[in-house]
Amino acid sequence: MAVETLTYVYTSRAEIERVFSESGVSLRVDDLGVDEALMIDEVIGEATEMINFYCSMNYEEQELESSYLVHRWATWMSCYLLSQRRGNPSLFADKYEETIALLEEVYKHIRIIPRLATRENLTPAMSNIHIDDRFRTHKIRVHPTISTGGTYGKQDLSPRFPFEWL
């Protein structure tokens, strides 16, 4: 079975060995007839794809590759995945769960990855707003001619209830 070669990877064998130890890694990949490099590539690839799953909607892969925090997340995930080989009890479960929780917050736009540019313009669509109590729903109104905001095409300009100047 060939492993797909990824353009960007977020950890390496050296980083995994630094956390797990050289002997810890070699004990998990010493199967007869199994290529060690292939086994490590599978673990690194899975960790990389998991991070891409959570972050690639908001961040470019080359940006993610440059982040120290993303490297640490991928390393913890790789160590966790590697520790489970051959039915062993998983090590690093606390760090893995903490990492997944942070990645879910990134996915839901609750948290950002520090010092990385996002794919989208996350500024508000309009800035001059007021509340109009004449309406039961969509009470927030915007005066677009004197407002500023982002250029992202999916921002809600509330086209169903355009601003009414009184």
N, C-alpha and C positions, 0 to 999 in steps of 0.2 A: 504494500500500500504506500503510495507516494504522498508526502505531505505537501500541501500547497505552500509555495514560497511567498511570504508576506513582504510587501515593500517596506513597511515600517514595523519594527518590533520594539517593545517597551522595556525589555529586560534581557539579560544574557546569562549564560552559564556561570560566568564569574560572579555576577551579582547574586545568583541563587546559592552558589557555593559559599559566598561570604556570609549569608544568613543561615543556611542549612548546615554548612561545613562540607568540606571535600569528601570526608568519609560518609557523611549522611547521604550525599548525592550518589556516590558510587555504590552504596549498599542498595539503593532503590533502582538503579539502572543496570545491575550486573546480570541480567537474564542471559541464559545461553541462547545464542542465535539471534539476539536482538541488538541492533546497532545503537550504541549509547547516544550518539549525536542525533539520531532520528527520534529517540525517546525524549531527549531534552527539547528538541525542536517542536514536538507535539505539545509538550507542557507549555512552552513559551508561546506557541501559536494560540493555544486555547485561552491563556491569560490575556494575550493581546486582543483577540477577538471579543472577549468579554468586556474589556475596556472600550473597544470600538462600539459594541452594542449600546453601552450606556452613554458614551460621550460623543460619538461621531455626528450626531445631529447638531450639536452645538459647537464642535471644535474640529479643525482640520487635523488629519493624521500627522502631518509634519510638525504641527504645533504641539500635539500630544507627545510626540517623540522627544521634544526638547524640554519637557517638564520633569523636574526632579521628583515631584510628588507622584506623577503617573508612573515613573520608573519604580518607585517604592511600592505602589499599589500592585503593579504587575509582578514584582518580585515576591511579595507576600502571597499573591494568588498562585504563582508558580510553585512556591514551596509547599503550599497547602495541597495543590493537585498532585505534586510529586510524592508527597508523604503518604498518600492513599493507595499507591500502587500495590498490587498483589494482596489486597485485602487488609493492609495495615491500618491501624487506627489513625485517623487524621491528626496531624500536628498543625499548629498555627491556626486552629479553627477560630479563635477569638479575633486574630488579626484579619482573617478572611472575612468574617461577618462584619467587622468594623469597616473594612474596605468596601464591601458590597453596599452597606448602608450609606456610605459617603457617595458612592457612584449612583445610587438611586436618587439621592438629593440633587446631584448634578443633572441627572436625566429629567427630573421634575422642575428644574430651574429654581430650586430652593438654595442651592449653593453653586458657586462658580469655582473653577480651578484658578488659583492665583497666578497672575502674570501671564495669562494666555488670552489671546484675542479670540472672540467668539465668531462664529460664522455669520451671525445675524446682527443687525442693528437692534439692540434691545432697549432703545430709548422710547419714551412714550410717543404715541402717534400725534397727539396734540397737547399743548400745555395750558391754554386759556380755557378753563372749564368752569362751569357753575352748575348748581343744582336747580332744576326747574320742577317745582312741586305740582305743576299743572298736569303732569303725566304720572300714571300709576307705575309704569315700567319705563326703563331707559330714562331716568331722571337726569342723568349727567349729560350736559350739553357742552358743545365746543364751538367757539367762534373761529372758524378755519382761516379767515383772512388775516388775523393778527396772532395766530398761533404758530409755534415752531414744533418740530418733532422729527422723528426718524423717517427714513426713506424705505423702510422694509414694507413690501407689498401686502403682507398679511395683517397689518395692523388694523384694528377696528376703528373705523371713522364713523361708525353708526349711520350707515346710509339709509336705514329704515326710518329714522327720525332725525332729519337734518336740523341744524341749528336754526332757530327762528329769532330774528332780531326784533325786539319790541321797542 
